[in-house]
Amino acid sequence: MTLPQTVPDSLALMRTVPTERAFEPEPLSTNVFSRWGETMSSKILTLQAQNLQPSEHFSGQACIARFHRCVVADIHSSAHRVMRTRALASEDQDRYFKVIWQIQGRNLIEHNGHSVTIDPGQWTIYDTSRPYSVETSNGSRFMVLLVPVSEMGRWNPGIEFVTGKVLPTRGTAEIARSALSGMLSGFVELEQQGAIVMQDSISALIGTAVAQIHGSSPKQDGAISQRLQKVQAFIESRLTEPELSPELVARECGMSRRSLYAAFNALGQTPSSYIMNRRLAVAAQRLVEQSERTTITQVAFELGFSDAAHFSRVFSEKFGQSPSRWRNQQIAGH
Protein backbone atom coordinates (compact mmCIF):
# COMPACT_ATOMS: atom_id res chain seq x y z
CA MET A 1 0.00 0.00 0.00
CA THR A 2 1.32 3.46 -0.87
CA LEU A 3 0.76 6.07 1.81
CA PRO A 4 -0.35 9.59 0.83
CA GLN A 5 2.53 12.05 0.70
CA THR A 6 0.78 14.20 3.33
CA VAL A 7 1.09 11.43 5.93
CA PRO A 8 4.46 11.63 7.76
CA ASP A 9 6.53 8.60 8.72
CA SER A 10 5.26 8.92 12.32
CA LEU A 11 1.60 8.76 11.28
CA ALA A 12 0.55 5.85 9.05
CA LEU A 13 -2.96 4.99 7.89
CA MET A 14 -3.59 1.28 8.31
CA ARG A 15 -6.36 -0.38 6.25
CA THR A 16 -7.44 -3.99 5.90
CA VAL A 17 -10.25 -6.47 6.50
CA PRO A 18 -9.49 -10.16 7.20
CA THR A 19 -10.40 -12.58 4.40
CA GLU A 20 -11.29 -16.28 4.42
CA ARG A 21 -8.03 -18.10 3.84
CA ALA A 22 -5.34 -19.79 5.91
CA PHE A 23 -1.65 -19.03 5.61
CA GLU A 24 1.65 -19.65 7.30
CA PRO A 25 2.62 -17.24 10.11
CA GLU A 26 4.64 -14.35 8.71
CA PRO A 27 7.44 -12.70 10.74
CA LEU A 28 8.15 -8.97 10.57
CA SER A 29 11.16 -7.06 11.88
CA THR A 30 11.77 -3.42 10.99
CA ASN A 31 13.21 -0.15 12.27
CA VAL A 32 11.15 1.89 9.79
CA PHE A 33 7.80 2.94 11.22
CA SER A 34 6.17 3.53 7.85
CA ARG A 35 6.96 -0.05 6.84
CA TRP A 36 5.58 -1.26 10.15
CA GLY A 37 2.34 0.61 9.53
CA GLU A 38 2.04 -0.58 5.95
CA THR A 39 2.67 -4.24 6.83
CA MET A 40 0.28 -4.22 9.78
CA SER A 41 -2.34 -2.50 7.66
CA SER A 42 -2.32 -5.29 5.11
CA LYS A 43 -2.76 -7.95 7.81
CA ILE A 44 -5.01 -6.67 10.60
CA LEU A 45 -7.41 -3.68 10.61
CA THR A 46 -7.98 -0.10 9.48
CA LEU A 47 -6.15 2.16 11.96
CA GLN A 48 -4.14 5.34 12.25
CA ALA A 49 -0.71 4.69 13.75
CA GLN A 50 1.61 7.25 15.35
CA ASN A 51 5.24 6.73 16.31
CA LEU A 52 5.89 7.96 19.86
CA GLN A 53 9.64 7.52 19.67
CA PRO A 54 11.79 10.68 19.55
CA SER A 55 13.55 11.50 16.25
CA GLU A 56 11.51 8.89 14.38
CA HIS A 57 13.44 5.98 15.96
CA PHE A 58 11.45 2.76 16.03
CA SER A 59 11.90 -0.97 16.52
CA GLY A 60 9.19 -3.50 15.86
CA GLN A 61 8.95 -7.27 15.64
CA ALA A 62 5.80 -9.26 15.00
CA CYS A 63 4.54 -12.62 13.86
CA ILE A 64 1.12 -12.55 12.19
CA ALA A 65 -1.18 -15.34 11.04
CA ARG A 66 -4.71 -15.61 9.71
CA PHE A 67 -6.81 -18.66 10.46
CA HIS A 68 -10.14 -18.83 8.66
CA ARG A 69 -11.68 -15.38 9.38
CA CYS A 70 -9.60 -14.53 12.46
CA VAL A 71 -6.20 -12.84 12.69
CA VAL A 72 -3.63 -13.27 15.46
CA ALA A 73 -0.38 -11.35 16.01
CA ASP A 74 2.43 -11.52 18.55
CA ILE A 75 3.78 -7.95 18.74
CA HIS A 76 6.95 -6.60 20.39
CA SER A 77 7.64 -2.94 19.67
CA SER A 78 8.79 0.52 20.64
CA ALA A 79 6.31 3.06 21.99
CA HIS A 80 3.56 3.94 19.55
CA ARG A 81 -0.16 4.66 19.40
CA VAL A 82 -2.91 3.28 17.17
CA MET A 83 -6.29 4.99 16.78
CA ARG A 84 -9.61 3.79 15.44
CA THR A 85 -11.66 6.87 14.61
CA ARG A 86 -15.42 6.85 14.15
CA ALA A 87 -14.94 7.56 10.43
CA LEU A 88 -12.56 4.61 10.00
CA ALA A 89 -14.85 2.27 11.93
CA SER A 90 -17.82 3.23 9.77
CA GLU A 91 -15.94 2.22 6.61
CA ASP A 92 -15.88 -1.47 7.57
CA GLN A 93 -19.03 -3.41 6.79
CA ASP A 94 -18.22 -6.19 9.26
CA ARG A 95 -17.99 -5.81 13.03
CA TYR A 96 -15.00 -7.22 14.90
CA PHE A 97 -13.95 -7.72 18.49
CA LYS A 98 -10.28 -7.48 19.43
CA VAL A 99 -8.65 -9.40 22.27
CA ILE A 100 -5.32 -8.29 23.77
CA TRP A 101 -3.20 -10.42 26.11
CA GLN A 102 -0.39 -8.40 27.73
CA ILE A 103 2.94 -10.23 28.07
CA GLN A 104 5.44 -7.43 28.77
CA GLY A 105 5.22 -3.67 29.35
CA ARG A 106 1.74 -2.16 29.22
CA ASN A 107 -1.00 -0.88 26.94
CA LEU A 108 -3.19 2.12 27.74
CA ILE A 109 -6.55 1.63 26.02
CA GLU A 110 -9.21 4.31 25.64
CA HIS A 111 -12.48 2.83 24.46
CA ASN A 112 -16.11 3.90 24.63
CA GLY A 113 -15.33 6.79 27.00
CA HIS A 114 -13.25 4.72 29.42
CA SER A 115 -9.51 4.32 29.95
CA VAL A 116 -7.82 1.15 31.23
CA THR A 117 -4.21 0.01 31.56
CA ILE A 118 -3.37 -3.58 30.66
CA ASP A 119 -0.37 -5.02 32.52
CA PRO A 120 1.44 -8.36 32.09
CA GLY A 121 -0.82 -11.25 33.06
CA GLN A 122 -4.00 -9.40 32.05
CA TRP A 123 -6.24 -9.36 28.98
CA THR A 124 -9.15 -7.38 27.62
CA ILE A 125 -11.74 -7.37 24.84
CA TYR A 126 -13.04 -4.34 22.95
CA ASP A 127 -15.35 -3.59 20.05
CA THR A 128 -13.57 -2.25 16.95
CA SER A 129 -16.81 -0.77 15.58
CA ARG A 130 -16.47 1.94 18.24
CA PRO A 131 -13.67 4.54 18.37
CA TYR A 132 -10.65 3.57 20.46
CA SER A 133 -6.95 4.16 20.88
CA VAL A 134 -4.15 1.96 22.19
CA GLU A 135 -0.93 3.51 23.48
CA THR A 136 1.86 0.96 23.74
CA SER A 137 4.76 1.46 26.15
CA ASN A 138 8.35 1.13 25.00
CA GLY A 139 9.47 -2.50 24.85
CA SER A 140 5.94 -3.78 25.22
CA ARG A 141 4.97 -7.25 24.05
CA PHE A 142 1.41 -8.43 23.63
CA MET A 143 -0.77 -10.79 21.62
CA VAL A 144 -3.71 -9.54 19.56
CA LEU A 145 -6.65 -11.60 18.28
CA LEU A 146 -9.22 -10.16 15.86
CA VAL A 147 -12.54 -12.03 15.70
CA PRO A 148 -15.57 -11.22 13.50
CA VAL A 149 -18.86 -11.04 15.39
CA SER A 150 -20.22 -13.70 13.04
CA GLU A 151 -17.63 -16.16 14.38
CA MET A 152 -17.96 -15.40 18.09
CA GLY A 153 -20.42 -18.20 18.80
CA ARG A 154 -21.07 -18.50 22.53
CA TRP A 155 -19.41 -15.19 23.49
CA ASN A 156 -22.88 -13.64 23.81
CA PRO A 157 -24.58 -12.44 25.97
CA GLY A 158 -21.65 -11.90 28.33
CA ILE A 159 -19.49 -10.03 25.83
CA GLU A 160 -21.12 -6.65 26.50
CA PHE A 161 -20.49 -7.10 30.21
CA VAL A 162 -16.74 -7.78 29.89
CA THR A 163 -15.95 -5.42 26.99
CA GLY A 164 -13.37 -2.82 28.01
CA LYS A 165 -12.61 -4.43 31.39
CA VAL A 166 -9.22 -5.57 32.64
CA LEU A 167 -9.34 -9.34 33.10
CA PRO A 168 -6.84 -11.78 34.66
CA THR A 169 -5.22 -14.18 32.19
CA ARG A 170 -6.12 -17.53 33.66
CA GLY A 171 -8.23 -20.61 32.94
CA THR A 172 -9.54 -20.97 29.40
CA ALA A 173 -8.36 -17.47 28.44
CA GLU A 174 -4.79 -18.55 29.21
CA ILE A 175 -5.27 -21.81 27.30
CA ALA A 176 -6.41 -19.83 24.25
CA ARG A 177 -3.41 -17.50 24.48
CA SER A 178 -1.01 -20.41 24.90
CA ALA A 179 -2.45 -22.25 21.90
CA LEU A 180 -2.16 -19.16 19.69
CA SER A 181 1.39 -18.53 20.91
CA GLY A 182 2.36 -22.09 20.05
CA MET A 183 0.89 -21.74 16.58
CA LEU A 184 2.92 -18.59 15.94
CA SER A 185 6.21 -19.66 17.52
CA GLY A 186 6.09 -23.01 15.73
CA PHE A 187 5.33 -21.34 12.38
CA VAL A 188 2.58 -23.88 11.82
CA GLU A 189 0.91 -23.64 8.41
CA LEU A 190 -2.80 -24.39 8.58
CA GLU A 191 -4.88 -25.84 5.76
CA GLN A 192 -8.41 -24.48 5.40
CA GLN A 193 -10.06 -27.19 7.51
CA GLY A 194 -7.40 -26.89 10.20
CA ALA A 195 -7.88 -23.11 10.28
CA ILE A 196 -11.63 -23.55 10.80
CA VAL A 197 -11.07 -26.02 13.65
CA MET A 198 -8.53 -23.68 15.24
CA GLN A 199 -10.92 -20.74 15.01
CA ASP A 200 -13.81 -22.70 16.53
CA SER A 201 -11.60 -23.99 19.35
CA ILE A 202 -10.19 -20.59 20.27
CA SER A 203 -13.65 -19.01 20.05
CA ALA A 204 -15.06 -21.68 22.37
CA LEU A 205 -12.25 -21.18 24.90
CA ILE A 206 -12.73 -17.41 25.03
CA GLY A 207 -16.50 -17.84 25.09
CA THR A 208 -16.16 -20.03 28.15
CA ALA A 209 -13.96 -17.41 29.85
CA VAL A 210 -16.51 -14.69 29.05
CA ALA A 211 -19.36 -16.81 30.39
CA GLN A 212 -17.49 -17.52 33.63
CA ILE A 213 -16.71 -13.85 34.19
CA HIS A 214 -20.33 -12.92 33.45
CA GLY A 215 -21.62 -15.43 36.00
CA SER A 216 -22.76 -12.87 38.60
CA SER A 217 -26.30 -11.43 38.48
CA PRO A 218 -27.14 -7.82 37.38
CA LYS A 219 -28.24 -7.01 40.94
CA GLN A 220 -24.91 -8.19 42.33
CA ASP A 221 -23.03 -6.31 39.58
CA GLY A 222 -24.79 -3.05 40.49
CA ALA A 223 -24.00 -3.40 44.19
CA ILE A 224 -20.37 -4.23 43.45
CA SER A 225 -20.10 -1.25 41.09
CA GLN A 226 -21.36 1.16 43.76
CA ARG A 227 -18.93 -0.19 46.34
CA LEU A 228 -16.09 -0.04 43.83
CA GLN A 229 -16.73 3.62 43.00
CA LYS A 230 -16.68 4.50 46.70
CA VAL A 231 -13.45 2.60 47.25
CA GLN A 232 -11.73 4.07 44.19
CA ALA A 233 -12.54 7.60 45.35
CA PHE A 234 -11.09 6.84 48.79
CA ILE A 235 -7.91 5.35 47.32
CA GLU A 236 -7.46 8.35 45.04
CA SER A 237 -7.63 10.68 48.07
CA ARG A 238 -4.98 8.68 49.96
CA LEU A 239 -2.47 7.73 47.25
CA THR A 240 0.27 9.83 48.86
CA GLU A 241 0.03 7.98 52.19
CA PRO A 242 2.53 5.12 52.67
CA GLU A 243 0.05 3.45 55.07
CA LEU A 244 -2.53 2.94 52.30
CA SER A 245 -3.33 -0.78 52.17
CA PRO A 246 -6.28 -3.10 51.47
CA GLU A 247 -6.83 -3.44 55.20
CA LEU A 248 -7.00 0.34 55.67
CA VAL A 249 -9.32 0.73 52.68
CA ALA A 250 -11.69 -1.96 53.93
CA ARG A 251 -11.80 -0.47 57.43
CA GLU A 252 -12.30 3.14 56.33
CA CYS A 253 -14.93 2.20 53.74
CA GLY A 254 -16.88 0.01 56.16
CA MET A 255 -16.33 -3.21 54.21
CA SER A 256 -15.08 -6.66 54.96
CA ARG A 257 -11.84 -7.76 53.34
CA ARG A 258 -13.79 -10.35 51.34
CA SER A 259 -16.22 -7.71 49.99
CA LEU A 260 -13.30 -5.47 49.02
CA TYR A 261 -11.63 -8.20 47.00
CA ALA A 262 -14.95 -9.14 45.38
CA ALA A 263 -15.40 -5.55 44.23
CA PHE A 264 -11.97 -5.45 42.58
CA ASN A 265 -12.44 -8.86 41.05
CA ALA A 266 -14.79 -7.17 38.57
CA LEU A 267 -11.72 -5.26 37.28
CA GLY A 268 -9.55 -8.35 37.16
CA GLN A 269 -7.30 -6.83 39.84
CA THR A 270 -6.64 -7.10 43.54
CA PRO A 271 -6.89 -4.01 45.79
CA SER A 272 -3.09 -4.03 46.17
CA SER A 273 -2.44 -4.15 42.42
CA TYR A 274 -4.98 -1.37 41.84
CA ILE A 275 -3.29 0.87 44.43
CA MET A 276 0.11 0.16 42.89
CA ASN A 277 -1.13 0.82 39.35
CA ARG A 278 -2.70 4.14 40.35
CA ARG A 279 0.45 5.25 42.17
CA LEU A 280 2.61 4.39 39.18
CA ALA A 281 0.23 6.11 36.74
CA VAL A 282 0.29 9.33 38.80
CA ALA A 283 4.05 9.03 39.24
CA ALA A 284 4.55 8.75 35.47
CA GLN A 285 2.52 11.91 35.00
CA ARG A 286 4.40 13.84 37.67
CA LEU A 287 7.78 12.77 36.30
CA VAL A 288 6.99 14.75 33.18
CA GLU A 289 4.93 17.62 34.58
CA GLN A 290 7.33 18.36 37.47
CA SER A 291 10.57 17.48 35.66
CA GLU A 292 12.30 20.81 36.35
CA ARG A 293 11.69 20.99 40.08
CA THR A 294 11.25 17.42 41.34
CA THR A 295 13.69 14.51 41.51
CA ILE A 296 12.68 10.93 40.87
CA THR A 297 13.20 10.13 44.56
CA GLN A 298 10.88 12.97 45.54
CA VAL A 299 8.18 11.71 43.18
CA ALA A 300 8.53 8.24 44.71
CA PHE A 301 8.13 9.58 48.26
CA GLU A 302 5.20 11.80 47.22
CA LEU A 303 3.31 8.75 45.98
CA GLY A 304 3.75 6.70 49.15
CA PHE A 305 6.90 4.74 48.25
CA SER A 306 9.34 4.54 51.16
CA ASP A 307 12.11 3.02 49.02
CA ALA A 308 13.30 4.72 45.81
CA ALA A 309 14.93 1.49 44.58
CA HIS A 310 11.63 -0.37 44.96
CA PHE A 311 9.85 2.42 43.09
CA SER A 312 12.32 2.20 40.20
CA ARG A 313 11.94 -1.57 40.02
CA VAL A 314 8.12 -1.66 39.92
CA PHE A 315 8.04 1.35 37.56
CA SER A 316 10.35 -0.47 35.13
CA GLU A 317 8.19 -3.61 35.33
CA LYS A 318 5.08 -1.63 34.43
CA PHE A 319 6.40 0.77 31.78
CA GLY A 320 9.26 -1.27 30.35
CA GLN A 321 11.92 1.31 31.24
CA SER A 322 13.43 3.13 34.22
CA PRO A 323 11.81 6.32 35.61
CA SER A 324 14.72 8.46 34.37
CA ARG A 325 14.57 7.03 30.87
CA TRP A 326 10.78 7.40 30.83
CA ARG A 327 11.07 11.04 31.87
CA ASN A 328 13.73 11.84 29.27
CA GLN A 329 11.84 10.09 26.49
CA GLN A 330 8.53 11.78 27.27
CA ILE A 331 10.12 15.22 27.47
CA ALA A 332 12.00 14.66 24.20
CA GLY A 333 8.78 13.56 22.53
CA HIS A 334 6.93 16.79 23.41
N, C-alpha and C positions, 0 to 999 in steps of 0.2 A: 504494500500500500504506500502511495506517495503522499506525504503530509503537505498541507498547504504551506506556501512560503511564509505566511503571516504567523504560523505557529512556531515558536522558538523551540530549541532543543529541550528546554526544561518543561515544556507543556505539550504533550502529545495527545492527539485524539485517537481513542482506541475503539474500533468498531468490529463486531462480529456477532454471529448467532450460531450456536452449536448445530451441527447437521448429523444425520443418522448414518454413521459409519464408524468402524473401529480402526485404530491404528496403533502402531508401536509408540511407546513413550518417547518424546523428543526432548533432549537436553538443550539448554540455552545458557550461555555464559558470555557476558558482554560488559564493557566499561562505557558504552555509548548509550545514553539514556533514550535517544530517539529510536535506536534499534530495539531497545527493550520494549518501548511503547508499541512499535510497529509489530513486533513478534507476538506480544501478548494480545494485541488487538485482533490478530488473525486466528487466535486460539480460544479466547474466553468470551469477552462481553464488551459492549460499547461503553467506553469510559473516557474521561479526561484524566490525564496523568501529569503530575508536576514533580520535578526533581527538587528535593529539599536540601541537597548537598551544596555547599558553597563552591563557587567557581566551576559549576557544571560537572564536578567529579561525581562518578557513580560506579557502583559495582553490583551486578545482579547475576544470580544463578537460579535456574528453574528447571524442573522436569515436568512436562505437560503431557497428558494423555486424554483422549476421548474414548468413552465406552458407551456404545449405543447413543443415547441423546444427552448423556452427562459429560461433564469435563472436570478433570481433577488436575491440580498443580501443586507441586512442592516448591515453595518460593523462599529464597534466601537473598536479601538485598540491602542496599543502603537506604537511608531515609528518603521516603517519597510519599506522595499523597495521590490517591485516585478519587475521582468524583463522578457520581451518577446524577446528572441534573434531571429535572422534570422533563425538559425537552428531549434529552437523549432516551429516557425511559419510555416516552410516548412513541418513539420511533420503532420499538420492537413490538411485533404482533403477539409474541408469546411471553408468558410470565414465568420468571425463574425465581427460585430461592437459592441463596448462597450460604454455604456453611464454611466457617473458618475454625480450624483447630490451631491454637498457638503453641509453638514448640520452643521458641527462643525470642527474647526481646518482648515487644508489646505492640498492639495495634489499638489506636484510638478510633472508634467508630461512632459517627453521628448519623442517626437514622430515625426518621419519623419524629423529629423533634426531641430526641433523647441522645445522650452521649454516654458511651460505656468504654472502659478500657479492658482489653483482653490480654491476660498474662499467661505465661507458660502453664500448661495443665488445664486450660480452660477452652471452651468453644462457644460459638454463638451461631444463630441463624438469622438472616434478614432477607427482606423482600426486595428484589432488584427492580420491581415496577414502581417503587417509591424512591425519591431522591435520597442519596446517602453519600458519605465520604469516609474514606479509610486512610488514616495517617499512620504510616509504618515507621517504627523507630529504627535507628541505624543498627545494622547487624541482626535485624529481626529475621526469624524463620517461621513459616507457618504453612499449613496446608489448606487449600481452597477446593471446595466441591460445588459445582453449579448443577442444579437439578431443575428441570422443567416441572411446572405444576402438574402437568398431565402424567408425569411419571412418579409422583410423590406417594401414591397409593395410600397407605394407612397413616400418613402424617397427620391428616385431619381427624378430629377437629382441634387437636391440641396445638397445632402449629401457630395459630394466632396468639395463644397464651405465652409461648416461649420465644416468639420472634423478638429480637433485640435484647434479650436477656443474656447475662453472663452465666454460663453453665459449666459445671465441673466435668472434665473429660474422664469418664469412668463407665463401667458396664458396657452396654452395647455400642455406645458412642465411641468408646476407646477401641472396641473390636473393629468397627467400621474404619476408623482412622488407621489402625494397624494394617488392615487388609489393603487399603489404598496405598499406604506407604510401601508395603511389600511389592505391590504391582509396579510402582514407579521405580523403586531401587533395583528390582530384578529385571527391568526393561522387558517385561512380559508383553508379547504381542498377542492381542485378542482377536479371534475370528468373530464374525457377527453374532453367532449364537452364544459364544462365550461372553461377549460384551453385554448381551441382553441379560444373561444369568448374573453377571457381576453387578449390573445396575439394579436388578430386582433384589439381590442380596443386600447390597449397601442400603437401598431404600428401606428395606424391611428392618434392618438394624437401627437406622436412625429413627424410623417410625416408632419402634419399640421404646427408644430412649425418650422421644417426645411424649408418648403415651404415659410413661412412668412419671415424668416430670409433671405432667398435667393431671396427675391422680387426685389432687386435692379438690374440694368442692368450691364453687364460686363464693359461698358464704365465708368459708375459711380463708380464701384468697383475699377477700376484702378486709377481714379482720387483721390478717398478717400485714397487708399493705399499710393500714393505718398505724400499726405499731412500728413498722419499719420507718415510716416518715418521721415519726416522733423521735425515734432512736437516731436517725441520720442527722436530724437537726441538733440534737444534743451533742453528738460526736463532733460535728462541725464547730460548735461553740467551745469545745475543749481540746482541739487538736494540739494546741501549744503546751498542754500539760503532760509532763512525763508520766504522771500517775494514771493517765487514761488507759483503761483496760476493760475487757468484757465484764468483769465482776463489778467494776464501778458503774458501767453503763446500765447493767441490769438493776443494780440497787437504786441508782438515781432516777431511772425511768419506771420503777415500780414493777419490774418483771422478774420472772424466774430465769435462771440461766438457760433452762431448756426452751422457754418461749423465745428468748433472745436468739438462740441458734436457729430455731425454726423460722424466725422472721428473715434471717440472712440466708437461709437455705434457698429461698426464692430467688436470690441473686447469684446462687452458685458460689457463695463465699462464706467464710466464717467471720464473726465479728472482728477477730484479730487481723485477718487479712484485709478486711475493709478499712480498718483504722490505718493500717500500714500503707495501703494504696492511696488513701486520701492524703496522708502526710507527705508521701513521695510526690503526688501530683501537685500539691501546694508548694513543696520545696522546689520542684522543677520550674514552676512559675516564678518564684522569688529569686532563683538563681539568675534569671534573665532580667527581671524588672529591677532588682536591687544590686546589679552587678558592680556598680561604681562605689557603693558604700558598705557592702556587706560581704564578709568572707564566707566561704563554704562551711566552715565550722560554726559560724554564727547562725547561718540558715539551719543547720542541723539542730542546734540547741533551741532555736526558736520554734521548731516543729516537734519538740518533745524528745529528741534523741539525746541521750546522755553520753554517747560515745561516737565521735566523729568517724572513726574507722568503721564502726558498724553501719553508720549512715551511708558511707561510701560504698560498702559492700552490697547492701540491699538496693541502693540506687542503681548500681551497675547491673544487678540481676534484673531489675525491672526495665531499664532503658537501654541496656546493651552497651553502655559506656560510662566512664567515671563522671562525677559531678562537674569536675573542671573541664573535661572535654565536651560535655553536654553544653555547659555555659558558653564556651568559646565558639562552638559550632552554631548555636542558636543566635549569638550576637553577630557572627559573621554572615549568617543567612538573612539578616534583617537590613 
